[in-house]
Amino acid sequence: MDTHQVLMMESPSQHIKVIEPGSFERHHHWYPKALNATIHPMINFFLNLDNQLIIDRYCHLHPVVKPKKLKEILAYQPEHYRWAGADLINVTNTRGKRQMVVIENNSCPSGQKSMPLPLDHMEQGGYRDLMEKSFKPFCKAHKIPRNGVLAVLYDKNIMENSGYAAAMADVFKRPVYLVPFYDEEEHAHIRYSNEYIEILTEGNQWKPVAAAFRYVTQKPWKRIPVSTATKIYNPVIACLAGGRNKLIASKAYDSYNKEIRKLGLKIRTPDTIRDVTKDKIPHWVRHFGGQAVIKVPYSNAGQGVYTIVNEKELEDFMAQDFEYARFIVQSLIGNYLWSSKTAAGKFFHLGTIPDGKSETYVFDFRMMICATPKGFRPVSIYSRRAEKPLINQLHIGDHSWDMLGTNLTHKTASGEWTTDTNRLMMMDRRDFNKLGLGLDDLIEAYIQSVLSTIAIDRMAIRLLNDKGKFRTKRFTALNDDPYLLNEIYPGV
């Protein structure tokens, strides 16, 4: 990229906001239903558990795991992937063996706006927690210069990102720039100069961004270079290595699993077939017994995920056109009577506790974690349930996504993001009880979140050379998708 090349064009400094210290107002940064929610005692207890206590309990339940080795894992210091949100599902098999299974790991996770306050006097909740325990030490470790500005870059979720900016301003006691960075628009308020990201500030002055908190989720590699002098909390390489790339994430998990298998540990995921071209998808769906999940590897927020339980859903998928050339196909976890057949047998959703209508709903479980100088820590948790209850017998016209899809956000035809908060399950006294989870499940989810995050960080390290430059050939060997490569390197 040429020096002084403008990343994208737009009217000058449109919508950039300067967030001053002391401007945090709680009602702007939480969903209304979360503002007065009371955190469930078990969740509060878990969030305050020392890592050593978690290690002791986990190793008691898994005697082959050595406490010393697990302690080293939880104390791991990531080079690139410092903040993550793992999405997990609670499953079992016919023998009643319960497991937390990782569906994906997200490099710009939401969650703060749904999380009840652990303590009433902690008005800034997890926003402040993340800034003090993880982002500030990150800046200190990289010796962020004072002559640059601090910024939050975002492309959606203004509720949380404004909260992070306000908490950051209070922690650093200096103004923070809240900078929109949408994919659909052109931007004249952001450019790339002398390896720094610069923003156009008040008085039409360009200022280098010394450190940025990044919440740019939609194909961030199209807007932000892999290598910058601006220190980015979760740089783009974390996305390419698995945080926004499900195909590479699967390879990262497999690679790390080979290392930790001897420790009695494993990142648990659905059975996954990678690098599948569209014409081979019907074969792999049949391989899983006619039920499968097809994913466009580089989408997020519930987009590009297709659950297949019958020929009609497969035909509808095959009739669509896709810009990318590679897919992943996974075993489907649904109701016991219509889940994929795998070598390990059938796994199915435990789901919510039956309600007054004896209906059970599929839910997923988001565990947000961050790296601190003392190791990983959980930051916030929330859950989401599917729109319709899980049924035993499928009928003609039933859409499996209605029973299995849990994501709350979706994009309208006009390009706007909307959220269905009616299906949000908070960690309060009311909702958490419906999930049927215990303390050991929370610990299991935390360990799975940490393991999957480390796997992606280690992959990110492999994809950069000693000078921090992207290893194009190595990445291409792992992810040979022409359209994706053209997004990273236009015209190459």
PyMOL commands that set and color helices and strands:
alter all, ss='L'
color gray80, all
select helices_A, chain A and resi 26-28+32-35+41-47+51-61+67-74+112-114+125-141+158-172+202-204+220-222+236-243+246-263+278-287+311-318+336-338+400-404+421-423+432-435+439-462+472-478+482-488
alter helices_A, ss='H'
color red, helices_A
select strands_A, chain A and resi 17-19+83-93+99-106+149-154+176-180+190-193+196-201+205-215+231-233+272-276+292-295+305-308+327-331+347-349+363-372+375-385+409-411+417-419+424-425
alter strands_A, ss='S'
color yellow, strands_A
deselect
rebuild
show_as cartoon
